[in-house]
Amino acid sequence: MVAAGDAGKGEADVAERLDIEPEMVVQELGWDEDVDDDVRAAIEERCGSEILDEDADEVVDVVLLWWREDDGDLTDTLLDAMTPLSDEGVIWVLTPKTGREGYVEPADISEAASTANLAQTGKVSLGEGWMGTRLAYRKAKAKR
């Protein structure tokens, strides 16, 4: 039995683990029938608005990129995803977990991120089927 006030807490925790805050603007790329709708619902509830689709023209705080092994060139997609991203924004690359159809090797994500001049800054498990890899802009190193 779920205690009053705890209903939906697991889903809300997912949005918290993704660093989603109220009033953030979130855009989603790579949506397909296999995405985790509970993750999407938790994000919308936490940010207080609907997730924008790939055709939106707004500056965004977070890009959710659902990515599978056969989806094409990840580096190109990351470069495209950076276009609407705010200076402090992040990209979450959401990939199927090990052993699931569409699984992506972590090294492939790291290589694509590095080529796109992004840094891998975190990783979270999202439910039973998906992993999230957090990518952010590399910080310029101080001049010596």
N, C-alpha and C positions, 0 to 999 in steps of 0.2 A: 504494500500500500504506500502511496506517495503522500507525504504530509502536505497540508495546505501551504502554499508558498514555495514548495519545492518542485511543483509541476513545471516542466520545461527547463529546470536548472541545468541538466546535462547539456542541452542544446545551447543555453546561454553561455556555459563554460567554453564551448567550442568557439564562439565569437570572441570571448575574452582571450583565449589562447592565440587567436589570430590578431590580437591587439586592436580589435574594432572598438571604436568609441562612439558615443552618441553624436549625431550630426555629421559624421564622416560621409564622404561621397565615395561609393564603391562601384566599380565597373566590373562586369563579368565578361570574360572571353572564353571561347571553347565550350560553351554549353552544349550538351547532348543529352540523350535520354538516360545515360548512365550516371549523371551527376547526383550528388547526395542532397536531396531536397531539404533534409533536416538542417544541414549546414547552411544552406541558402536562407532558410526561414530564420535561423538564429541570427545570422548577420543582419538581415532586414529588420528584425526586432530590435537588435542592439543599436544599429545606426539610426533607426527611426524613419527610414524611407526605403523605397524599392531600390534594388540593385539595378544600375544602368546597364543597358545592353551594349554590344560592340559598336553600334552606330551613334552613340552619344558624343556630343562635342564639348562636354564640360571638363574642367580640370578636376582630377580625381585624387583622393588620398590613398586609395587602395585599388589595385587591380587583382582580381581573382582569375587566374588562368588555369582552367581545367585542361590538362595536357596528357596525351597518351602517346605511346611509342610510335604509332603510325600517323601522327598529326602533322608531320612535315618538318620544317627547319625551326628548331626552338630558338636559335639566335635571332633569326629574322622576326619571329613572333615577339620576342622580348623587346627588340628595338621598336617595333610598332606599338607595343604596350607602354613603352616609356613616353610616347608622344603626349598623351593627356595627363601624365603623372606629375603631381606637384613636386617641388624641390625636396620635400621631406617625405614623399610618398614611398610606398612599398609595393612590390609585386609578390603575391603568393602563388607559386606554381603548385597546383594540386594534381597529384599523380596517383594512379592506382598502386596499392600496396604490393609488396613482393608476392609473386605467385598468382596475381590477378591479371586478367587480360588487359593489355595495354601498359603493363609495368614499364617504367623508365628507369634506367640505371642512374644512380646518384651522380656518377662521374659525368654523364651526359648533361645533367643540369648544371653542374659546376663549370664545365667547359663552356657551355652556352652563356652562362652568367658572366664569366670572366671575359669572353669575347665581346659581350655587350657592355662591358665596363660596370658590371654590377657585382656586389659582394653578397655572398650567402651569409645570412645573419641569424638563421634559426631554422628549426624543423619541429613540426608537431604531427601527432597522429590525429586523424579526423574520422572518428567512427571506425567501422570495421573495414571499409574499403579504400580509404584515401589517406595519403600523406601530404602534408603541406611543407614546402620549402620557401622560406622568406628571403627575398632578394631586395636589396636597397642600393641606392647610388653609392659608389665608393667616395669616401671623403678625400678631398685634396690634401696631400701631405704638406705640412708646413715647410716653407723654404728654409734652407740652412744658411 
